[in-house]
Amino acid sequence: MEKIIVFICLIVVNYSYSQDGKSNYQKNNSFKLTASIQNLKDSLWVGLTKMDRRNFYSEIIDSTMSINGSFKFQGKLISPSEYMIDIIDYEKREIKRLYLWLENSEITIIGNYNDFENAQVHGSRLTTLSKDYENIAELYRNQIKRGEINSNNYKKKLNKKRVDFLFKNLNNSVSLAYFLYFTDNVSKDSLQLFYSKLDKKFKNSKNGITLKNSFEIEKIKIGNPFIDIEAKDLEGNIVKLSDFKGKIIVLDFWAYWCHYCHEQNQEEFPKLKEKYKNEDFVIISYSVDVNKQDWEKSSKSDNIDWVNISNLEGVTDKYVTQYGVQGYPTSFIIDKDGTVLKQISGYVYNALESELDKIFSREE
């Protein structure tokens, strides 16, 4: 393996502060990012991409070219978020990547091109916090390797350590974003306690509302009536789940990034649609995508010609919470009177067909 030499540079960053103690970047809702990277060739493409890990979505926000071992980005942020920086050497077909959290401040990146993913990020406390959180898993992995802890209890201990860390580092975008991953793994009391400790700004944020919904929203139960859904189809028409009461309904939650969702769309649903075409039966696909182009492209690719709706709210959609969806695809069978009969998680070949056969055979 080629030996990598890492150059460590000490820098002093001069922040410009106003009289109220906030930097000019904070007051103007803007950021400035400057990178100084050893062994970085000129004229390499550098892209800045906004990340949304929970929704498996990313969007290139800006791009530039490297020059004299450096590159720069600047702009305005409504709120802090996770980003990634890609440096692409097309000649070598090589990509170097660094993850960081951008906030309205002056941020400096110092590192070596050959080890870009480990470059030092200065001026972003959220990036530091994120790395501290991620290092918890590394600590436990090393303890397992040394035989200090039992691998069987690894996940339980790791999750407890992570939750404790988030409670100790409240009221920031990083901790709130990471805590949402635990909404199905911690008690309702813990969810309420975390939310209660948030400042008003974070309670009213999109993630804050999602957290509140996780413990406040009524959730469906098998054997109980369905909870109505209202969304739009690709043409912008409003469609309600209640519009189809009186039919046997298969309600399916899916997304463009879900491989098994595409398999089900292409293999199972056309078969069910044809088999039960003379019955009071309807398939309703509810997309949890956040980008209409992704949803539309996937729908066309899968040849979806049944009811296909979305609110483009992603996995934080209130209906996802109400229906207790934890993985994709997830399908529900709803009786003609609106009773939720069955939930099937994942694409299990013939599972829906088998249940539907039982239902329609009872009606004969």
N, C-alpha and C positions, 0 to 999 in steps of 0.2 A: 504494500500500500504506500502510495506517495506520502512522504512526510509533509505535514502541514505546519507552517510556522504562523503563529498568531501574534500579531503586533498589538500590544496594549497601549493605548494612548490616554493620557489624563487631560481632561479638558475643563475649562471653566465656561459656564454658560451665563451670559449676562441677560437677566430678565428685566423687562421694562415694566415697572409697577406704577399704578396710579395711587392717589392718596388714600383710597379706601382699601388698599391692600391687595386688590386684584390685578393680575397682569393685564396689559392692554389686549392680549390675545383672548383672555377670558371675557373681558368687557365687550369686545367686538365679535364674540362668537366665531373666532377664527383660529387656525393653527398654522404653524410653519414647521415643516420637517426637512432637515438637512442631514444627508448621509455622507460620511467619509469612510470609504472602503478600500483597504489595501488590495492590490492586485486586481482591481476592477478595470477592465479594458474600456476604452472609449467606444461610443456608439452602440452600446448594448441597450435593448429595449427594457424599460423598467415600468411595471404596471402597479397601480394601487387599486386594490379590490376590496369592496365592503363585504363582510362575511355575515351570514345568518345561519349558524350551524344547525339550529333546531329545525329549520325548514330546508336544510340542504340547498341553500340558495346563496349565490354570490353575484356581484355586479361590479364590473370594472368602472371605477369612478374617474380615474385620470391616468395618464401615461406620459413618460418623458424618455430621454436618452441619457446615458451616462457620459460624463466628460470629466477628465482630470481626476479620476477616482472618486467622483461624487455625483449625486443627483439630489434634486429638491422637489418638494411638493408643498403647496399651500392652498388653503381654502377655508370655508366656513362649515361648521358642524352645528346641527340643531341639538344633537345630543351625542355623547361618547358612544363608540361602537368598536367592535373588533374588525381589523383589516388584515390583509396580507399584502406583502410586497414581493413581486416576482421579478427576477432579473433573468432575461432570456438571451442566451448566446445561440443564435440560429445556426451559425457555422458549425459549432460543436454539438448542436441539438441538446443543449444543457439548460436546465432551469434551477435557479437558486431561489429559495423561498424563506421569508421571515414573517412570523405572525406578531402582531402588536395591537394595542388598543390606542386609538387616536382620541384625543381630547383637545379642547381649545387651549393650547399652550405652545411653547417653543420646544420642539422635540429634536434631539440629535441622535443619530445612529453611528456607532463606531464599530468597525469590525474588519474582517478579512473575507474577500470574495470566496475563498475556498471553504470557509466555515461560516457562511453568511447566516445560516439558520440560528447560529449562536451569537450573533452580533449583539453588542450592548446598546440598550435603548435608554436614553437619558431624557428626563423632562416629562415622562408619562408615568405617574404613580399607579395608574390602572394597569399598565403593562407589568409593572413590578408585582402588583397584587395578583394578577393572573398567573404569573410564573411561580409565585409562592404557592398558590393553590395547586398548580399542576405538579409541583415538586413533592407534594404529599404522596402521590401515587408512586413516584420514583423511590421515595424513602421506604415505603412498604415493600416494593418489589425487591429492593436490596436486602431487606430484613428476611424475606423469604429465601433468597439465594443463600444467605448465611445461616439459614435454619433457625433463626431467632423467633419466628412466628409460624403458626400452622397455616398452610395455604388454604385449608378449608374455611377458615374464618377471615380470610383476607378481605373479601368484598365487604362484609359486615363491619369490620374494624375500619376499613378505608372510608366507607361512607360516613361512619360516625365522626371520624377525624375531620372529614371535609365539611360536614354540617357544623361542627363546633367551630371550625375556622371561619365559616361564613357568618355565624352569629357574632363572632368577635370582630368582624370587619364589615359592619353594617353600613347602609346608606351610601352606596356607590353602585354604578352600573354593572360592574363585574360581579359583585356578590349577588345581586338580584338576578342577573342572567343565569348564573350557575345554580342558584337555589331552585330555580324552576325545574331543573332536572330531577329534583327530589319530591315533587308534588305527589307522586304515587308511592313513595317509599318512606315517608315520615308521617307521623300522626297529624290529625286535623288540628290538635292543640299546638303542635310545633309550627304548622303553617300560619295559624292565627297569631302566634307569638312573634314570629319573624315579621309578619306584615305590620303588627301593632308598633313595632320598633322603628319602622321606616318613617323618614321625614315626609311631609306632605307632597313634596315634589316627586318622590319616588312612588308614593302611593298612587298618585294620579298619572304616572307614566304607563305606557302600554304594558310593560312587564309587571308593573304593580297591579294593574287591573286584572291581568291574567292570573297572578298569584291569588288575589282576592276571590276570583271566580272559582279557583280550585277547591276552596273550602266553603263557599257560599251557595254556589249554583246547585240546584236540585239535579240529581243524576238518575238516569233510567234504571229500572230494575226489570229483570225477566219476569213476565207475568203481569206487569203493570202496563197502562196505556203509554203509547209513544209520546215523546216531547216533540212538539211541532218544530219544523225547520222552515225558514224562509231564506231564499237565495236567488241568484240570477243564473240563467243559462247563458250560453256563449253569445246569444243575440241580445242579451240585456233584459229578457223577459223575467218578471218575478214569478217564481214557482214555490209553492208550499207543499210540504209533505202531506198536509191534511187534504190537499186537492185530490189525493188518490185513495182516501179512505173508502172502503168498500171493495178494495182489491187486495190480493196478497202482494205484499211489497218486499222486495229485497233492497235494502238500503246499504250501500257500500261506500266506505271511506277509503280514498286512494290518493296518490300523488304521482307526479311525473317522474320523481327520482326513485320510485319504488319498483324494483324489477319484477317482483311477483304480482304486483298490481297489473302490470302490462300483460303478463301471462294469463291472468284471470280475465282481463278485458278481451283478449284475443281468442282464448280457448273456451272458457266456461260460459260467459254471459251470452255470446251469440247462440250457443247450444241451448241454453235455458230459454232464451227469447223465442227461438223456433219451436221448441218442444211444448211450451205452454202458451202458444199464440192464440189458442181458442179458449183460454181460461181468463178469469179476471186476475191478471197478473201484470206487474210492472217492475222494472229494474230502475233504481235511482242511484246514480253515481254521484257522490259528493266529493269534489276535489279539495284537498287541503293545500293546494299550491298558493303561492303569493304573487306569481307573475302570470298575467293572462296569456301571454305568448307561449309560455311553457305549457300551460293547461290546454290551450287550443291546439298546439302542435302535437301534443301527446294524444289528444282526443282524436285527431285526424289519423294519426299513425295507427291507433288501436281500432279505427273504424267504429267508434262509439256512435250508435244510431238510436240509443234509448235516452231516457231523461238524464241529463248531465248538468249539474249545477255547482256553484261555488260562491263563496263570499271573499275569496282570495285573502283570507286571514291567517293561513298557515296552520301549524299544529297548535297555535294558541287560540284558535277559533273557539268561541264559547260552546258551539255544538259538539266539538271534539271532547270538551270537558264534560258536557251533559251526557254524552253517550259513553264516557269512560274509555275512549279509544287510546290504547297504549302502543299499538303497532299497526303496520299496514301490510296488506289490506285487512280491514275488519268489516264484516258483513252482519246485518241484522235481518231476520225474517219477522215481518209484522203481519198479523192476521187482519182479516177484513174489518173487524170491529176496532182495530187500532191497538190490539194487545201485542206487546213485544214477545215473540215466542222463542227466539233463539239468537244467540250471538256466536259467530264463528270467527276466530282470530287467525289470520294468515290464509293463504290459499291452500286449502285442503281439497285435493281432487275428489269430485263427486259428493262432497259433504253437503253442499247446498241442494243439489239435485235429489239426494236421498231424503232430506228433510221435506222438500217440496212435494215429492211423490207421496209421502205419508199424509201431508195436508190435503192434497187434491183427491187422494183415494178416499178420505173420510167424507168428502163432499158428494161422492158418487152415490 
